[in-house]
Structure formats: C-alpha cells, structure tokens
Amino acid sequence: MADTTSVEWVAKVFDAIHALTIRPLSTVSLFGVGESLGVSREQMTEDQLTAGEGIGSALVQALTDLAELRLVVVPGVSETEASHGP
C-alpha cells in the first residue's frame, strides 16, 4: 500500500465491496472487505481501526469516504451522514 494513493485505495475498497455483493448469500462487513483486501483480523482490532494510521484505519477511512459520497451504505457511518443532511 505504500505506493498506493488515497484515491486508488478507496477504489480498491469499493471494488472489494462490489466483489462481495455479487456473491450469492454474501454479507458485506468491515472484516469481509478487509479480508478480501488481505487485511488480517489482527490488523482490524478496535485500537487499530481507530488509531488514525495503519491499514485498519485506512480501511475505515475509505469506507467513511465512500459512505459520504453515498456510494455504499456502511452501518454506523451512513446513518450518521444521513442525519446531517444531503
């Protein structure tokens, strides 16, 4: 990821979400998206997801960006954005 721009990373996260949604009976979750991108569960602890740096935090930020653009619905993120207006 060192050579990946923020826009490229968000696009990879969006592609991972899309890949998960086209599978029968699949559920999109933070862990599912992370795992499809090669992020281990150990890199997605609460401390790492909220640290402000690292791969877990980058995943949360990408999901937040996509939710703010209304491209995805992320439980806990999209509802907050919806309550703040269009």
N, C-alpha and C positions, 0 to 999 in steps of 0.2 A: 504494500500500500504506500510505501514511501514515495514512489514516483507517480502516484495517482492524485489527480486534482480533486477538489471537493465536488465539482460537478460530475466528474467521472465516477466517483464513489457513490453519489446519490443515484446516478443512472444504474450502477451495478446493484444497488439495494432495490431499486424499482424493478429491475429485471428479475431479481430473485423472488420478489413478491409475486410478480406475474407468473413465473415458473411454478410457484407453489399453488397458485389459484387455478391453473389449468389441469392439475392432477385430480382425478376423481376422489371424492371424500376427503380432500385435504383441508387443513385448517392453517391459516396464516397466523403465526405468532412471532414475537420477538426472537425466541430461541430457534424457531424453524427457519426464519430468514437468516439469522446469524450462522446457524449450522450449514445452510446451503451456500454461504459465502466462505466457509472454512473457519468460522469463529467458534472456538470451543466454549463449552458451558463454563469452564473455569475463567474465561475472559469476559463472561457476562454475569458476574456477581453484582449485587446491588452497589457495592462500593465502586466497582469498575464502570458500571453503567452511568453513574452519577459523578465520576471523577473529573470530567471536563477534558480529559485526554485519554488516549488509548483507543483500541479498536472497539471496545464495548460502547464507550461514549460516542465514538464516531457513528456507530450504528444507530444509536438513539437520536443523535442529531439529524442524520439522514432521514429517519422516519418522521421526525418532527417537521423537517423541511417539506417532505412530500405531503404531509397532512395539512400544513399551512397552505400549500398550493392546491389543496383539495383533490389530489391525485390518488390518495389512499385514505382509508379510514383506519385510524390506529386507536384502539380503545385507550382511554385516558388522555390521549393527545387531541384527537379530533373533536371530542365533546368540549374540551376547554376552548379550542379555537372557535367553535360554533357559538359559544356563549358570548364571545367578544365581537360578534358582528360578521359582516360578509368578508 
